């Protein structure tokens, strides 16, 4: 993504539900080293891809 991330702790991750292997929207909520909450939206392979879907 070309930007440095200051991730101290991941609070939550979410991804679009899918039963097939495809690219889905995902989000990671995290705290930086100062304790500020951030949210990062990105695209990834669905979890079904690693489960043989």
C-alpha positions in Angstrom: 0.0 0.0 0.0 3.0 2.3 0.1 2.3 3.6 3.6 4.1 2.7 6.8 1.7 1.3 9.5 2.3 1.8 13.2 0.4 -1.3 14.4 0.8 -1.9 18.1 -2.3 -4.2 18.6 -4.9 -5.6 16.2 -8.3 -5.1 17.7 -10.5 -6.8 15.1 -10.5 -8.1 11.5 -13.5 -8.6 9.2 -13.9 -9.9 5.7 -16.8 -10.1 3.3 -18.5 -13.6 3.6 -17.7 -15.9 0.7 -18.0 -19.7 0.3 -15.8 -19.7 -2.9 -12.2 -18.7 -3.5 -12.3 -15.1 -4.7 -11.1 -11.6 -3.8 -13.1 -10.0 -1.0 -13.2 -6.7 0.9 -11.6 -6.8 4.4 -11.0 -4.4 7.2 -8.5 -4.4 10.1 -9.1 -2.2 13.2 -5.9 -1.6 15.2 -4.3 0.6 17.9 -1.1 2.5 17.1 1.8 3.0 19.5 0.0 6.1 21.0 -3.2 4.1 21.6 -5.2 5.8 18.8 -7.7 3.5 16.9 -7.3 3.2 13.1 -9.2 1.2 10.5 -7.6 -0.1 7.3 -9.7 -1.3 4.4 -8.0 -3.7 1.9 -8.7 -6.5 -0.6 -7.7 -10.1 0.0 -8.3 -13.7 -0.9 -11.3 -15.1 0.9 -10.7 -17.5 3.8 -12.4 -20.2 1.6 -9.3 -20.2 -0.6 -7.2 -21.7 2.2 -9.9 -24.2 2.9 -10.0 -25.7 -0.6 -13.0 -23.5 -1.7 
